[in-house]
Structures are given as structure tokens and as C-alpha cells.
Amino acid sequence: MSLSDFVKTRRKAAGLLQPELAQKAGVGLRFVRDLEQGKESLRMDKVNQVLRLFGNELGAVPVKREE
């Protein structure tokens, strides 16, 4: 599941609209929209502000490499 799908799914499960999520996370509405639309360049600190509402944060994960 992509980050954008994760945030959208969790937001909807919490019964929040995008403006409500933005306010609770302390980020702008435009940021939430960009995040949910899969924009590739976003500030990690702001992404973590949103993810922390759902008990998550960004982290390094191993990448599978084909040999």
C-alpha cells in the first residue's frame, strides 16, 4: 500500500475530512491534498506530523534488489 493510500484510508476510517485532518495534524490543507495525491516531494517532518495521528511515522525500510 502506498503512503498516499495509507493516509487516505486511515483518515476515512477515523471519519475525518481533509480539512479536519490538516487542522489536527497542524499542517495545511494543500499539504494533505498533495500527500493523498501521491506527490513525490514532501517534507518528511510534515508527513510525520500527519502519520503520528495514526500511531505511525516514516522510517527506513530495506529495498528488495533483483540480482
Contacts in CASP RR format, 6 or more apart in sequence:
PFRMAT RR
TARGET T0000
AUTHOR 0000-0000-0000
METHOD contacts of the structure
MODEL  1
MSLSDFVKTRRKAAGLLQPELAQKAGVGLRFVRDLEQGKESLRMDKVNQV
LRLFGNELGAVPVKREE
1 9 0 8 1.000
2 38 0 8 1.000
3 35 0 8 1.000
3 38 0 8 1.000
3 47 0 8 1.000
4 35 0 8 1.000
4 36 0 8 1.000
4 37 0 8 1.000
4 38 0 8 1.000
6 56 0 8 1.000
7 32 0 8 1.000
7 35 0 8 1.000
7 36 0 8 1.000
7 50 0 8 1.000
7 51 0 8 1.000
7 54 0 8 1.000
8 36 0 8 1.000
10 54 0 8 1.000
11 18 0 8 1.000
11 21 0 8 1.000
11 36 0 8 1.000
14 21 0 8 1.000
14 53 0 8 1.000
14 54 0 8 1.000
16 24 0 8 1.000
18 29 0 8 1.000
18 32 0 8 1.000
18 33 0 8 1.000
18 36 0 8 1.000
19 29 0 8 1.000
19 32 0 8 1.000
21 32 0 8 1.000
21 50 0 8 1.000
21 53 0 8 1.000
22 28 0 8 1.000
22 29 0 8 1.000
22 31 0 8 1.000
22 32 0 8 1.000
24 53 0 8 1.000
25 32 0 8 1.000
25 49 0 8 1.000
25 50 0 8 1.000
25 52 0 8 1.000
25 53 0 8 1.000
26 49 0 8 1.000
27 46 0 8 1.000
27 49 0 8 1.000
27 50 0 8 1.000
31 42 0 8 1.000
31 46 0 8 1.000
31 50 0 8 1.000
32 50 0 8 1.000
34 42 0 8 1.000
35 42 0 8 1.000
35 47 0 8 1.000
35 50 0 8 1.000
44 58 0 8 1.000
47 58 0 8 1.000
48 57 0 8 1.000
48 58 0 8 1.000
51 57 0 8 1.000
51 58 0 8 1.000
END
